[in-house]
Amino acid sequence: MRYAELNLLGTYVAPIAPMIVGAWVLLIPVRRFADRFGLLRYVWHPALFLFAVYLVLLSAIVLVAGSIGT
């Protein structure tokens, strides 16, 4: 995939912007799952752990989007 700007109602948006939103949307069920089963009690810093999971999700989205066009 060629990372090109997206035209959103006449405004050019960087291609990473929808990927950032997508990773955030995917993090919501992960966070709810961890809260429901008390998994965040076992990590040293819950906010830092969730940020790391967010970065893993965002990296996976970018890698998948980059490999689709090849």
mmCIF file of the N, C-alpha and C atoms, coordinates in Angstrom:
data_MODEL
# 
_entry.id   MODEL 
# 
loop_
_atom_site.group_PDB 
_atom_site.id 
_atom_site.type_symbol 
_atom_site.label_atom_id 
_atom_site.label_alt_id 
_atom_site.label_comp_id 
_atom_site.label_asym_id 
_atom_site.label_entity_id 
_atom_site.label_seq_id 
_atom_site.pdbx_PDB_ins_code 
_atom_site.Cartn_x 
_atom_site.Cartn_y 
_atom_site.Cartn_z 
_atom_site.occupancy 
_atom_site.B_iso_or_equiv 
_atom_site.pdbx_formal_charge 
_atom_site.auth_seq_id 
_atom_site.auth_comp_id 
_atom_site.auth_asym_id 
_atom_site.auth_atom_id 
_atom_site.pdbx_PDB_model_num 
ATOM 1   N N  . MET A 1 1  ? 0.842   -1.183  0.000  1.00 0.00 ? 1  MET A N  1 
ATOM 2   C CA . MET A 1 1  ? 0.000   0.000   0.000  1.00 0.00 ? 1  MET A CA 1 
ATOM 3   C C  . MET A 1 1  ? 0.878   1.234   0.000  1.00 0.00 ? 1  MET A C  1 
ATOM 4   N N  . ARG A 1 2  ? 0.491   2.170   -0.786 1.00 0.00 ? 2  ARG A N  1 
ATOM 5   C CA . ARG A 1 2  ? 1.166   3.453   -0.802 1.00 0.00 ? 2  ARG A CA 1 
ATOM 6   C C  . ARG A 1 2  ? 0.440   4.350   0.177  1.00 0.00 ? 2  ARG A C  1 
ATOM 7   N N  . TYR A 1 3  ? 1.171   4.828   1.164  1.00 0.00 ? 3  TYR A N  1 
ATOM 8   C CA . TYR A 1 3  ? 0.557   5.694   2.158  1.00 0.00 ? 3  TYR A CA 1 
ATOM 9   C C  . TYR A 1 3  ? 0.364   7.072   1.547  1.00 0.00 ? 3  TYR A C  1 
ATOM 10  N N  . ALA A 1 4  ? -0.876  7.406   1.206  1.00 0.00 ? 4  ALA A N  1 
ATOM 11  C CA . ALA A 1 4  ? -1.205  8.699   0.625  1.00 0.00 ? 4  ALA A CA 1 
ATOM 12  C C  . ALA A 1 4  ? -2.260  9.366   1.493  1.00 0.00 ? 4  ALA A C  1 
ATOM 13  N N  . GLU A 1 5  ? -2.313  10.672  1.378  1.00 0.00 ? 5  GLU A N  1 
ATOM 14  C CA . GLU A 1 5  ? -3.285  11.406  2.178  1.00 0.00 ? 5  GLU A CA 1 
ATOM 15  C C  . GLU A 1 5  ? -4.710  11.018  1.774  1.00 0.00 ? 5  GLU A C  1 
ATOM 16  N N  . LEU A 1 6  ? -5.597  11.074  2.739  1.00 0.00 ? 6  LEU A N  1 
ATOM 17  C CA . LEU A 1 6  ? -7.002  10.772  2.501  1.00 0.00 ? 6  LEU A CA 1 
ATOM 18  C C  . LEU A 1 6  ? -7.765  12.076  2.381  1.00 0.00 ? 6  LEU A C  1 
ATOM 19  N N  . ASN A 1 7  ? -8.639  12.171  1.407  1.00 0.00 ? 7  ASN A N  1 
ATOM 20  C CA . ASN A 1 7  ? -9.447  13.362  1.239  1.00 0.00 ? 7  ASN A CA 1 
ATOM 21  C C  . ASN A 1 7  ? -10.746 13.171  2.017  1.00 0.00 ? 7  ASN A C  1 
ATOM 22  N N  . LEU A 1 8  ? -10.888 13.903  3.101  1.00 0.00 ? 8  LEU A N  1 
ATOM 23  C CA . LEU A 1 8  ? -12.054 13.792  3.961  1.00 0.00 ? 8  LEU A CA 1 
ATOM 24  C C  . LEU A 1 8  ? -12.802 15.116  3.930  1.00 0.00 ? 8  LEU A C  1 
ATOM 25  N N  . LEU A 1 9  ? -13.831 15.176  3.104  1.00 0.00 ? 9  LEU A N  1 
ATOM 26  C CA . LEU A 1 9  ? -14.651 16.378  2.946  1.00 0.00 ? 9  LEU A CA 1 
ATOM 27  C C  . LEU A 1 9  ? -13.807 17.592  2.563  1.00 0.00 ? 9  LEU A C  1 
ATOM 28  N N  . GLY A 1 10 ? -12.876 17.387  1.664  1.00 0.00 ? 10 GLY A N  1 
ATOM 29  C CA . GLY A 1 10 ? -12.042 18.485  1.185  1.00 0.00 ? 10 GLY A CA 1 
ATOM 30  C C  . GLY A 1 10 ? -10.833 18.771  2.048  1.00 0.00 ? 10 GLY A C  1 
ATOM 31  N N  . THR A 1 11 ? -10.636 18.029  3.104  1.00 0.00 ? 11 THR A N  1 
ATOM 32  C CA . THR A 1 11 ? -9.485  18.215  3.978  1.00 0.00 ? 11 THR A CA 1 
ATOM 33  C C  . THR A 1 11 ? -8.594  16.988  3.869  1.00 0.00 ? 11 THR A C  1 
ATOM 34  N N  . TYR A 1 12 ? -7.327  17.221  3.621  1.00 0.00 ? 12 TYR A N  1 
ATOM 35  C CA . TYR A 1 12 ? -6.403  16.102  3.528  1.00 0.00 ? 12 TYR A CA 1 
ATOM 36  C C  . TYR A 1 12 ? -5.991  15.648  4.920  1.00 0.00 ? 12 TYR A C  1 
ATOM 37  N N  . VAL A 1 13 ? -6.115  14.347  5.151  1.00 0.00 ? 13 VAL A N  1 
ATOM 38  C CA . VAL A 1 13 ? -5.822  13.749  6.446  1.00 0.00 ? 13 VAL A CA 1 
ATOM 39  C C  . VAL A 1 13 ? -4.671  12.770  6.257  1.00 0.00 ? 13 VAL A C  1 
ATOM 40  N N  . ALA A 1 14 ? -3.726  12.794  7.181  1.00 0.00 ? 14 ALA A N  1 
ATOM 41  C CA . ALA A 1 14 ? -2.601  11.862  7.117  1.00 0.00 ? 14 ALA A CA 1 
ATOM 42  C C  . ALA A 1 14 ? -3.119  10.429  7.247  1.00 0.00 ? 14 ALA A C  1 
ATOM 43  N N  . PRO A 1 15 ? -2.494  9.477   6.576  1.00 0.00 ? 15 PRO A N  1 
ATOM 44  C CA . PRO A 1 15 ? -2.995  8.098   6.619  1.00 0.00 ? 15 PRO A CA 1 
ATOM 45  C C  . PRO A 1 15 ? -2.874  7.453   7.998  1.00 0.00 ? 15 PRO A C  1 
ATOM 46  N N  . ILE A 1 16 ? -2.036  7.990   8.861  1.00 0.00 ? 16 ILE A N  1 
ATOM 47  C CA . ILE A 1 16 ? -1.905  7.411   10.195 1.00 0.00 ? 16 ILE A CA 1 
ATOM 48  C C  . ILE A 1 16 ? -3.101  7.765   11.076 1.00 0.00 ? 16 ILE A C  1 
ATOM 49  N N  . ALA A 1 17 ? -3.799  8.847   10.767 1.00 0.00 ? 17 ALA A N  1 
ATOM 50  C CA . ALA A 1 17 ? -4.907  9.313   11.616 1.00 0.00 ? 17 ALA A CA 1 
ATOM 51  C C  . ALA A 1 17 ? -6.018  8.267   11.756 1.00 0.00 ? 17 ALA A C  1 
ATOM 52  N N  . PRO A 1 18 ? -6.536  7.691   10.670 1.00 0.00 ? 18 PRO A N  1 
ATOM 53  C CA . PRO A 1 18 ? -7.565  6.652   10.870 1.00 0.00 ? 18 PRO A CA 1 
ATOM 54  C C  . PRO A 1 18 ? -7.011  5.396   11.537 1.00 0.00 ? 18 PRO A C  1 
ATOM 55  N N  . MET A 1 19 ? -5.733  5.136   11.349 1.00 0.00 ? 19 MET A N  1 
ATOM 56  C CA . MET A 1 19 ? -5.136  3.983   12.017 1.00 0.00 ? 19 MET A CA 1 
ATOM 57  C C  . MET A 1 19 ? -5.054  4.204   13.525 1.00 0.00 ? 19 MET A C  1 
ATOM 58  N N  . ILE A 1 20 ? -4.765  5.438   13.937 1.00 0.00 ? 20 ILE A N  1 
ATOM 59  C CA . ILE A 1 20 ? -4.732  5.778   15.358 1.00 0.00 ? 20 ILE A CA 1 
ATOM 60  C C  . ILE A 1 20 ? -6.110  5.590   15.973 1.00 0.00 ? 20 ILE A C  1 
ATOM 61  N N  . VAL A 1 21 ? -7.129  6.066   15.273 1.00 0.00 ? 21 VAL A N  1 
ATOM 62  C CA . VAL A 1 21 ? -8.503  5.918   15.767 1.00 0.00 ? 21 VAL A CA 1 
ATOM 63  C C  . VAL A 1 21 ? -8.900  4.445   15.812 1.00 0.00 ? 21 VAL A C  1 
ATOM 64  N N  . GLY A 1 22 ? -8.510  3.692   14.795 1.00 0.00 ? 22 GLY A N  1 
ATOM 65  C CA . GLY A 1 22 ? -8.825  2.257   14.772 1.00 0.00 ? 22 GLY A CA 1 
ATOM 66  C C  . GLY A 1 22 ? -8.175  1.497   15.910 1.00 0.00 ? 22 GLY A C  1 
ATOM 67  N N  . ALA A 1 23 ? -6.932  1.829   16.226 1.00 0.00 ? 23 ALA A N  1 
ATOM 68  C CA . ALA A 1 23 ? -6.260  1.166   17.347 1.00 0.00 ? 23 ALA A CA 1 
ATOM 69  C C  . ALA A 1 23 ? -6.930  1.526   18.662 1.00 0.00 ? 23 ALA A C  1 
ATOM 70  N N  . TRP A 1 24 ? -7.367  2.769   18.796 1.00 0.00 ? 24 TRP A N  1 
ATOM 71  C CA . TRP A 1 24 ? -8.063  3.190   20.013 1.00 0.00 ? 24 TRP A CA 1 
ATOM 72  C C  . TRP A 1 24 ? -9.395  2.437   20.154 1.00 0.00 ? 24 TRP A C  1 
ATOM 73  N N  . VAL A 1 25 ? -10.104 2.276   19.034 1.00 0.00 ? 25 VAL A N  1 
ATOM 74  C CA . VAL A 1 25 ? -11.384 1.547   19.066 1.00 0.00 ? 25 VAL A CA 1 
ATOM 75  C C  . VAL A 1 25 ? -11.150 0.082   19.435 1.00 0.00 ? 25 VAL A C  1 
ATOM 76  N N  . LEU A 1 26 ? -10.070 -0.507  18.949 1.00 0.00 ? 26 LEU A N  1 
ATOM 77  C CA . LEU A 1 26 ? -9.762  -1.894  19.301 1.00 0.00 ? 26 LEU A CA 1 
ATOM 78  C C  . LEU A 1 26 ? -9.306  -2.028  20.749 1.00 0.00 ? 26 LEU A C  1 
ATOM 79  N N  . LEU A 1 27 ? -8.750  -0.972  21.321 1.00 0.00 ? 27 LEU A N  1 
ATOM 80  C CA . LEU A 1 27 ? -8.293  -1.026  22.703 1.00 0.00 ? 27 LEU A CA 1 
ATOM 81  C C  . LEU A 1 27 ? -9.452  -1.032  23.693 1.00 0.00 ? 27 LEU A C  1 
ATOM 82  N N  . ILE A 1 28 ? -10.580 -0.462  23.320 1.00 0.00 ? 28 ILE A N  1 
ATOM 83  C CA . ILE A 1 28 ? -11.718 -0.367  24.236 1.00 0.00 ? 28 ILE A CA 1 
ATOM 84  C C  . ILE A 1 28 ? -12.183 -1.749  24.711 1.00 0.00 ? 28 ILE A C  1 
ATOM 85  N N  . PRO A 1 29 ? -12.436 -2.731  23.832 1.00 0.00 ? 29 PRO A N  1 
ATOM 86  C CA . PRO A 1 29 ? -12.839 -4.048  24.345 1.00 0.00 ? 29 PRO A CA 1 
ATOM 87  C C  . PRO A 1 29 ? -11.722 -4.757  25.113 1.00 0.00 ? 29 PRO A C  1 
ATOM 88  N N  . VAL A 1 30 ? -10.470 -4.518  24.737 1.00 0.00 ? 30 VAL A N  1 
ATOM 89  C CA . VAL A 1 30 ? -9.370  -5.121  25.478 1.00 0.00 ? 30 VAL A CA 1 
ATOM 90  C C  . VAL A 1 30 ? -9.342  -4.584  26.905 1.00 0.00 ? 30 VAL A C  1 
ATOM 91  N N  . ARG A 1 31 ? -9.535  -3.275  27.047 1.00 0.00 ? 31 ARG A N  1 
ATOM 92  C CA . ARG A 1 31 ? -9.533  -2.658  28.375 1.00 0.00 ? 31 ARG A CA 1 
ATOM 93  C C  . ARG A 1 31 ? -10.717 -3.144  29.202 1.00 0.00 ? 31 ARG A C  1 
ATOM 94  N N  . ARG A 1 32 ? -11.880 -3.258  28.593 1.00 0.00 ? 32 ARG A N  1 
ATOM 95  C CA . ARG A 1 32 ? -13.056 -3.756  29.316 1.00 0.00 ? 32 ARG A CA 1 
ATOM 96  C C  . ARG A 1 32 ? -12.881 -5.205  29.744 1.00 0.00 ? 32 ARG A C  1 
ATOM 97  N N  . PHE A 1 33 ? -12.277 -6.008  28.880 1.00 0.00 ? 33 PHE A N  1 
ATOM 98  C CA . PHE A 1 33 ? -12.004 -7.404  29.226 1.00 0.00 ? 33 PHE A CA 1 
ATOM 99  C C  . PHE A 1 33 ? -11.054 -7.484  30.418 1.00 0.00 ? 33 PHE A C  1 
ATOM 100 N N  . ALA A 1 34 ? -10.005 -6.672  30.388 1.00 0.00 ? 34 ALA A N  1 
ATOM 101 C CA . ALA A 1 34 ? -9.032  -6.677  31.481 1.00 0.00 ? 34 ALA A CA 1 
ATOM 102 C C  . ALA A 1 34 ? -9.655  -6.177  32.778 1.00 0.00 ? 34 ALA A C  1 
ATOM 103 N N  . ASP A 1 35 ? -10.540 -5.195  32.689 1.00 0.00 ? 35 ASP A N  1 
ATOM 104 C CA . ASP A 1 35 ? -11.221 -4.698  33.890 1.00 0.00 ? 35 ASP A CA 1 
ATOM 105 C C  . ASP A 1 35 ? -12.189 -5.729  34.458 1.00 0.00 ? 35 ASP A C  1 
ATOM 106 N N  . ARG A 1 36 ? -12.914 -6.373  33.580 1.00 0.00 ? 36 ARG A N  1 
ATOM 107 C CA . ARG A 1 36 ? -13.929 -7.328  34.032 1.00 0.00 ? 36 ARG A CA 1 
ATOM 108 C C  . ARG A 1 36 ? -13.315 -8.501  34.771 1.00 0.00 ? 36 ARG A C  1 
ATOM 109 N N  . PHE A 1 37 ? -12.181 -8.987  34.296 1.00 0.00 ? 37 PHE A N  1 
ATOM 110 C CA . PHE A 1 37 ? -11.569 -10.155 34.915 1.00 0.00 ? 37 PHE A CA 1 
ATOM 111 C C  . PHE A 1 37 ? -10.440 -9.800  35.876 1.00 0.00 ? 37 PHE A C  1 
ATOM 112 N N  . GLY A 1 38 ? -10.237 -8.526  36.137 1.00 0.00 ? 38 GLY A N  1 
ATOM 113 C CA . GLY A 1 38 ? -9.254  -8.096  37.115 1.00 0.00 ? 38 GLY A CA 1 
ATOM 114 C C  . GLY A 1 38 ? -7.811  -8.331  36.713 1.00 0.00 ? 38 GLY A C  1 
ATOM 115 N N  . LEU A 1 39 ? -7.532  -8.323  35.422 1.00 0.00 ? 39 LEU A N  1 
ATOM 116 C CA . LEU A 1 39 ? -6.175  -8.594  34.956 1.00 0.00 ? 39 LEU A CA 1 
ATOM 117 C C  . LEU A 1 39 ? -5.227  -7.428  35.202 1.00 0.00 ? 39 LEU A C  1 
ATOM 118 N N  . LEU A 1 40 ? -5.765  -6.235  35.334 1.00 0.00 ? 40 LEU A N  1 
ATOM 119 C CA . LEU A 1 40 ? -4.896  -5.076  35.540 1.00 0.00 ? 40 LEU A CA 1 
ATOM 120 C C  . LEU A 1 40 ? -4.320  -5.025  36.951 1.00 0.00 ? 40 LEU A C  1 
ATOM 121 N N  . ARG A 1 41 ? -4.833  -5.852  37.851 1.00 0.00 ? 41 ARG A N  1 
ATOM 122 C CA . ARG A 1 41 ? -4.269  -5.916  39.201 1.00 0.00 ? 41 ARG A CA 1 
ATOM 123 C C  . ARG A 1 41 ? -2.885  -6.544  39.200 1.00 0.00 ? 41 ARG A C  1 
ATOM 124 N N  . TYR A 1 42 ? -2.566  -7.306  38.158 1.00 0.00 ? 42 TYR A N  1 
ATOM 125 C CA . TYR A 1 42 ? -1.322  -8.057  38.124 1.00 0.00 ? 42 TYR A CA 1 
ATOM 126 C C  . TYR A 1 42 ? -0.197  -7.347  37.379 1.00 0.00 ? 42 TYR A C  1 
ATOM 127 N N  . VAL A 1 43 ? -0.447  -6.142  36.899 1.00 0.00 ? 43 VAL A N  1 
ATOM 128 C CA . VAL A 1 43 ? 0.604   -5.395  36.219 1.00 0.00 ? 43 VAL A CA 1 
ATOM 129 C C  . VAL A 1 43 ? 1.082   -4.277  37.136 1.00 0.00 ? 43 VAL A C  1 
ATOM 130 N N  . TRP A 1 44 ? 2.313   -3.849  36.929 1.00 0.00 ? 44 TRP A N  1 
ATOM 131 C CA . TRP A 1 44 ? 2.914   -2.846  37.795 1.00 0.00 ? 44 TRP A CA 1 
ATOM 132 C C  . TRP A 1 44 ? 2.242   -1.486  37.638 1.00 0.00 ? 44 TRP A C  1 
ATOM 133 N N  . HIS A 1 45 ? 2.012   -1.076  36.392 1.00 0.00 ? 45 HIS A N  1 
ATOM 134 C CA . HIS A 1 45 ? 1.441   0.240   36.122 1.00 0.00 ? 45 HIS A CA 1 
ATOM 135 C C  . HIS A 1 45 ? 0.357   0.055   35.051 1.00 0.00 ? 45 HIS A C  1 
ATOM 136 N N  . PRO A 1 46 ? -0.921  0.019   35.439 1.00 0.00 ? 46 PRO A N  1 
ATOM 137 C CA . PRO A 1 46 ? -1.981  -0.287  34.475 1.00 0.00 ? 46 PRO A CA 1 
ATOM 138 C C  . PRO A 1 46 ? -2.044  0.665   33.283 1.00 0.00 ? 46 PRO A C  1 
ATOM 139 N N  . ALA A 1 47 ? -1.858  1.960   33.518 1.00 0.00 ? 47 ALA A N  1 
ATOM 140 C CA . ALA A 1 47 ? -1.935  2.913   32.399 1.00 0.00 ? 47 ALA A CA 1 
ATOM 141 C C  . ALA A 1 47 ? -0.787  2.695   31.420 1.00 0.00 ? 47 ALA A C  1 
ATOM 142 N N  . LEU A 1 48 ? 0.387   2.425   31.928 1.00 0.00 ? 48 LEU A N  1 
ATOM 143 C CA . LEU A 1 48 ? 1.534   2.163   31.069 1.00 0.00 ? 48 LEU A CA 1 
ATOM 144 C C  . LEU A 1 48 ? 1.348   0.860   30.293 1.00 0.00 ? 48 LEU A C  1 
ATOM 145 N N  . PHE A 1 49 ? 0.771   -0.129  30.940 1.00 0.00 ? 49 PHE A N  1 
ATOM 146 C CA . PHE A 1 49 ? 0.496   -1.401  30.273 1.00 0.00 ? 49 PHE A CA 1 
ATOM 147 C C  . PHE A 1 49 ? -0.512  -1.211  29.131 1.00 0.00 ? 49 PHE A C  1 
ATOM 148 N N  . LEU A 1 50 ? -1.578  -0.451  29.394 1.00 0.00 ? 50 LEU A N  1 
ATOM 149 C CA . LEU A 1 50 ? -2.573  -0.214  28.347 1.00 0.00 ? 50 LEU A CA 1 
ATOM 150 C C  . LEU A 1 50 ? -1.988  0.609   27.203 1.00 0.00 ? 50 LEU A C  1 
ATOM 151 N N  . PHE A 1 51 ? -1.090  1.535   27.513 1.00 0.00 ? 51 PHE A N  1 
ATOM 152 C CA . PHE A 1 51 ? -0.427  2.297   26.457 1.00 0.00 ? 51 PHE A CA 1 
ATOM 153 C C  . PHE A 1 51 ? 0.433   1.380   25.597 1.00 0.00 ? 51 PHE A C  1 
ATOM 154 N N  . ALA A 1 52 ? 1.110   0.426   26.223 1.00 0.00 ? 52 ALA A N  1 
ATOM 155 C CA . ALA A 1 52 ? 1.923   -0.524  25.471 1.00 0.00 ? 52 ALA A CA 1 
ATOM 156 C C  . ALA A 1 52 ? 1.052   -1.411  24.582 1.00 0.00 ? 52 ALA A C  1 
ATOM 157 N N  . VAL A 1 53 ? -0.098  -1.838  25.095 1.00 0.00 ? 53 VAL A N  1 
ATOM 158 C CA . VAL A 1 53 ? -1.021  -2.637  24.282 1.00 0.00 ? 53 VAL A CA 1 
ATOM 159 C C  . VAL A 1 53 ? -1.538  -1.805  23.108 1.00 0.00 ? 53 VAL A C  1 
ATOM 160 N N  . TYR A 1 54 ? -1.826  -0.526  23.361 1.00 0.00 ? 54 TYR A N  1 
ATOM 161 C CA . TYR A 1 54 ? -2.263  0.378   22.293 1.00 0.00 ? 54 TYR A CA 1 
ATOM 162 C C  . TYR A 1 54 ? -1.187  0.480   21.204 1.00 0.00 ? 54 TYR A C  1 
ATOM 163 N N  . LEU A 1 55 ? 0.062   0.619   21.598 1.00 0.00 ? 55 LEU A N  1 
ATOM 164 C CA . LEU A 1 55 ? 1.139   0.717   20.615 1.00 0.00 ? 55 LEU A CA 1 
ATOM 165 C C  . LEU A 1 55 ? 1.300   -0.582  19.820 1.00 0.00 ? 55 LEU A C  1 
ATOM 166 N N  . VAL A 1 56 ? 1.101   -1.704  20.475 1.00 0.00 ? 56 VAL A N  1 
ATOM 167 C CA . VAL A 1 56 ? 1.165   -2.986  19.768 1.00 0.00 ? 56 VAL A CA 1 
ATOM 168 C C  . VAL A 1 56 ? 0.036   -3.076  18.737 1.00 0.00 ? 56 VAL A C  1 
ATOM 169 N N  . LEU A 1 57 ? -1.168  -2.668  19.126 1.00 0.00 ? 57 LEU A N  1 
ATOM 170 C CA . LEU A 1 57 ? -2.295  -2.683  18.191 1.00 0.00 ? 57 LEU A CA 1 
ATOM 171 C C  . LEU A 1 57 ? -2.055  -1.738  17.022 1.00 0.00 ? 57 LEU A C  1 
ATOM 172 N N  . LEU A 1 58 ? -1.567  -0.530  17.313 1.00 0.00 ? 58 LEU A N  1 
ATOM 173 C CA . LEU A 1 58 ? -1.297  0.439   16.250 1.00 0.00 ? 58 LEU A CA 1 
ATOM 174 C C  . LEU A 1 58 ? -0.213  -0.067  15.314 1.00 0.00 ? 58 LEU A C  1 
ATOM 175 N N  . SER A 1 59 ? 0.825   -0.663  15.850 1.00 0.00 ? 59 SER A N  1 
ATOM 176 C CA . SER A 1 59 ? 1.893   -1.212  15.011 1.00 0.00 ? 59 SER A CA 1 
ATOM 177 C C  . SER A 1 59 ? 1.377   -2.339  14.124 1.00 0.00 ? 59 SER A C  1 
ATOM 178 N N  . ALA A 1 60 ? 0.524   -3.181  14.680 1.00 0.00 ? 60 ALA A N  1 
ATOM 179 C CA . ALA A 1 60 ? -0.042  -4.271  13.890 1.00 0.00 ? 60 ALA A CA 1 
ATOM 180 C C  . ALA A 1 60 ? -0.915  -3.731  12.760 1.00 0.00 ? 60 ALA A C  1 
ATOM 181 N N  . ILE A 1 61 ? -1.695  -2.699  13.034 1.00 0.00 ? 61 ILE A N  1 
ATOM 182 C CA . ILE A 1 61 ? -2.544  -2.107  11.997 1.00 0.00 ? 61 ILE A CA 1 
ATOM 183 C C  . ILE A 1 61 ? -1.686  -1.505  10.881 1.00 0.00 ? 61 ILE A C  1 
ATOM 184 N N  . VAL A 1 62 ? -0.627  -0.798  11.253 1.00 0.00 ? 62 VAL A N  1 
ATOM 185 C CA . VAL A 1 62 ? 0.250   -0.188  10.252 1.00 0.00 ? 62 VAL A CA 1 
ATOM 186 C C  . VAL A 1 62 ? 0.937   -1.254  9.421  1.00 0.00 ? 62 VAL A C  1 
ATOM 187 N N  . LEU A 1 63 ? 1.409   -2.324  10.037 1.00 0.00 ? 63 LEU A N  1 
ATOM 188 C CA . LEU A 1 63 ? 2.059   -3.395  9.302  1.00 0.00 ? 63 LEU A CA 1 
ATOM 189 C C  . LEU A 1 63 ? 1.095   -4.112  8.362  1.00 0.00 ? 63 LEU A C  1 
ATOM 190 N N  . VAL A 1 64 ? -0.108  -4.355  8.821  1.00 0.00 ? 64 VAL A N  1 
ATOM 191 C CA . VAL A 1 64 ? -1.107  -5.026  7.971  1.00 0.00 ? 64 VAL A CA 1 
ATOM 192 C C  . VAL A 1 64 ? -1.489  -4.123  6.806  1.00 0.00 ? 64 VAL A C  1 
ATOM 193 N N  . ALA A 1 65 ? -1.694  -2.840  7.079  1.00 0.00 ? 65 ALA A N  1 
ATOM 194 C CA . ALA A 1 65 ? -2.056  -1.908  6.005  1.00 0.00 ? 65 ALA A CA 1 
ATOM 195 C C  . ALA A 1 65 ? -0.914  -1.767  5.006  1.00 0.00 ? 65 ALA A C  1 
ATOM 196 N N  . GLY A 1 66 ? 0.315   -1.835  5.470  1.00 0.00 ? 66 GLY A N  1 
ATOM 197 C CA . GLY A 1 66 ? 1.447   -1.730  4.567  1.00 0.00 ? 66 GLY A CA 1 
ATOM 198 C C  . GLY A 1 66 ? 1.662   -2.965  3.719  1.00 0.00 ? 66 GLY A C  1 
ATOM 199 N N  . SER A 1 67 ? 1.300   -4.115  4.235  1.00 0.00 ? 67 SER A N  1 
ATOM 200 C CA . SER A 1 67 ? 1.516   -5.345  3.479  1.00 0.00 ? 67 SER A CA 1 
ATOM 201 C C  . SER A 1 67 ? 0.363   -5.675  2.530  1.00 0.00 ? 67 SER A C  1 
ATOM 202 N N  . ILE A 1 68 ? -0.748  -4.992  2.634  1.00 0.00 ? 68 ILE A N  1 
ATOM 203 C CA . ILE A 1 68 ? -1.893  -5.289  1.761  1.00 0.00 ? 68 ILE A CA 1 
ATOM 204 C C  . ILE A 1 68 ? -1.592  -4.937  0.314  1.00 0.00 ? 68 ILE A C  1 
ATOM 205 N N  . GLY A 1 69 ? -0.922  -3.838  0.088  1.00 0.00 ? 69 GLY A N  1 
ATOM 206 C CA . GLY A 1 69 ? -0.675  -3.391  -1.275 1.00 0.00 ? 69 GLY A CA 1 
ATOM 207 C C  . GLY A 1 69 ? 0.482   -4.081  -1.982 1.00 0.00 ? 69 GLY A C  1 
ATOM 208 N N  . THR A 1 70 ? 1.259   -4.875  -1.249 1.00 0.00 ? 70 THR A N  1 
ATOM 209 C CA . THR A 1 70 ? 2.425   -5.494  -1.881 1.00 0.00 ? 70 THR A CA 1 
ATOM 210 C C  . THR A 1 70 ? 2.086   -6.813  -2.491 1.00 0.00 ? 70 THR A C  1 
# 
